[in-house]
């Protein structure tokens, strides 16, 4: 997989290799939910580890619960909003217990389906969605696509990526988000730089 090149900062260009088809069975589905609190970003992560595999209805319900909870606390700080969201989602997923240097850091185990979802008014992912800065073994990440739920696309708010987790490693990556204001008349690119830790 290529790393940084002339098109790397272009949010309209996907990174080579990420959209390739995957030749693996999915283990867990891991979801990262992104919102904005008064003092910064809120990112909460959970999965279907230890429970029935998520289907479209389960994921849709998680998104709805997340959106409703965020809407109920428009003036909350990150700590307050995190507590409210995790409480609301407690029966719907297995919350992640890992903590990284960045709230966007991911720890991935087993062959996994990774879902990223942003719930911020006027914000959505750019077509590139995600790119890796670290050198990544060929085939370690694949199947990048806009999330489909119940036959409908979730573009530009949700996408999926698959991780084979064939070997241990830590990979720096970036999320590409289009942030708009003034009813969409103004927009800018936001690049967020966390990392993914893979545990086979």
C-alpha positions in Angstrom: 0.0 0.0 0.0 1.4 3.4 -0.9 2.1 5.9 1.8 2.4 9.7 1.5 2.6 10.9 -2.1 1.5 14.0 -4.2 -2.2 13.2 -3.8 -2.1 12.4 -0.1 -3.5 15.7 1.2 -6.3 15.6 -1.5 -9.5 14.5 0.3 -11.1 13.6 -3.0 -8.5 10.8 -3.7 -8.7 7.4 -2.0 -5.5 5.8 -1.0 -4.2 3.0 -3.2 -5.2 -0.5 -2.1 -7.8 0.5 0.5 -10.8 -0.1 -1.7 -9.5 -3.5 -2.8 -11.8 -6.5 -2.1 -11.1 -8.4 1.1 -10.4 -12.2 1.2 -11.2 -12.8 4.8 -14.0 -13.6 7.2 -15.1 -10.8 9.6 -14.7 -11.4 13.3 -16.0 -8.4 15.2 -17.7 -5.2 14.1 -16.1 -2.2 15.9 -17.9 1.2 15.7 -16.4 4.6 16.4 -18.9 7.4 17.0 -17.8 11.0 16.7 -19.5 14.1 18.0 -18.5 17.6 19.3 -18.9 18.7 22.9 -18.3 22.3 24.2 -14.7 21.5 25.0 -13.6 19.3 22.1 -14.4 16.1 20.3 -16.2 13.2 21.8 -15.3 9.7 20.4 -16.8 6.6 21.9 -16.1 3.1 20.6 -17.9 -0.2 21.0 -18.3 -3.5 19.2 -20.3 -6.7 19.1 -17.6 -8.7 20.9 -19.3 -11.2 23.2 -22.7 -10.8 21.7 -24.6 -11.6 18.5 -23.0 -10.1 15.4 -24.4 -6.7 14.6 -26.9 -6.6 11.7 -28.1 -3.4 9.9 -30.9 -3.0 12.4 -28.5 -3.1 15.4 -26.1 -0.5 13.8 -29.0 1.8 12.8 -30.3 1.6 16.4 -26.9 2.6 17.7 -26.7 5.5 15.4 -30.2 6.7 16.4 -29.4 6.4 20.1 -26.2 8.3 19.7 -27.8 11.1 17.7 -30.7 11.4 20.2 -28.4 11.5 23.2 -26.0 14.1 21.6 -29.1 16.3 20.8 -30.3 16.1 24.4 -27.0 17.6 25.7 -26.1 20.5 23.3 -24.2 22.4 26.0 -22.4 19.4 27.6 -18.7 19.1 28.0 -16.9 15.9 26.8 -17.0 14.2 30.1 -20.7 14.8 30.6 -21.6 13.8 27.1 -19.4 10.7 27.2 -21.2 9.5 30.4 -24.6 10.1 28.8 -23.8 8.4 25.6 -22.2 5.3 27.2 -25.1 5.0 29.5 -27.6 5.2 26.7 -25.7 2.6 24.6 -24.9 0.2 27.4 -27.4 -2.5 26.3 -26.7 -2.1 22.6 -22.9 -2.9 22.3 -19.8 -3.8 24.2 -18.0 -0.6 25.1 -14.3 -0.4 24.4 -12.1 -0.1 27.5 -8.9 1.0 25.7 -7.6 4.5 26.0 -5.1 6.1 23.6 -3.2 9.3 23.3 -5.8 10.6 20.9 -9.5 10.0 21.4 -9.6 8.7 17.8 -7.0 5.9 18.5 -8.2 2.4 17.7 -7.2 -1.0 19.1 -8.3 -3.8 16.8 -8.4 -7.5 17.6 -9.3 -10.4 15.3 -10.3 -9.9 11.7 -12.5 -6.8 12.1 -15.0 -4.6 10.4 -14.3 -1.0 11.4 -17.1 1.6 11.1 -16.6 5.3 11.5 -19.6 7.6 12.0 -19.7 11.4 12.5 -22.7 13.2 14.1 -21.8 16.9 13.9 -24.1 19.3 12.0 -22.5 20.3 8.7 -19.7 17.7 8.9 -19.2 14.6 6.8 -16.3 12.5 5.5 -14.6 13.4 2.3 -14.4 10.8 -0.4 -10.9 9.8 0.7 -12.3 9.1 4.2 -9.1 7.5 5.6 -5.4 7.3 4.6 -2.5 5.7 6.3 0.8 7.5 6.9 2.6 4.4 8.1 3.7 1.7 5.8 1.0 -1.0 6.0 1.4 -4.6 4.9 -0.4 -5.4 1.7 -4.0 -6.6 2.4 -3.9 -5.6 6.1 -6.7 -3.1 5.5 -9.1 -3.4 2.6 -12.8 -3.0 1.6 -13.0 0.7 2.2 -16.6 1.8 1.2 -19.4 4.0 2.3 -21.6 2.2 4.9 -24.8 0.7 3.5 -27.7 0.1 6.0 -31.0 -1.4 4.9 -30.1 -0.8 1.3 -29.4 2.9 1.7 -26.0 4.6 1.7 -24.8 6.5 4.8 -22.5 8.7 2.7 -20.9 11.1 3.8 -21.5 10.4 7.5 -20.4 6.7 7.8 -17.9 4.4 6.2 -16.5 1.0 6.8 -13.0 -0.5 6.5 -11.8 -4.1 7.1 -8.7 -5.1 9.1 -7.3 -8.6 8.6 -5.2 -8.3 11.8 -2.8 -10.9 10.4 0.2 -9.3 12.2 0.7 -7.0 15.2 1.5 -3.4 14.5 0.7 0.2 15.1 -0.2 2.4 12.1 -0.6 6.1 11.9 -3.6 7.2 9.9 -5.7 10.3 9.1 -9.4 10.9 8.8 -10.5 13.3 6.2 -13.6 15.4 7.2 -15.4 18.2 5.3 -16.5 20.8 7.9 -19.2 23.2 6.7 -20.9 26.3 8.1 -23.3 29.0 6.8 -25.7 26.4 5.4 -22.8 24.8 3.5 -21.7 28.0 1.8 -18.3 27.8 3.6 -16.3 24.6 4.1 -12.8 23.4 5.0 -10.9 20.2 5.3 -10.2 18.8 8.7 -7.5 16.1 8.9 -7.4 14.2 12.2 -4.2 12.1 12.9 -4.6 9.1 15.3 -3.3 5.6 15.1 -4.6 2.0 14.8 -3.1 -0.7 17.0 -3.6 -4.2 15.5 -3.6 -7.3 17.8 -3.7 -10.6 15.9 
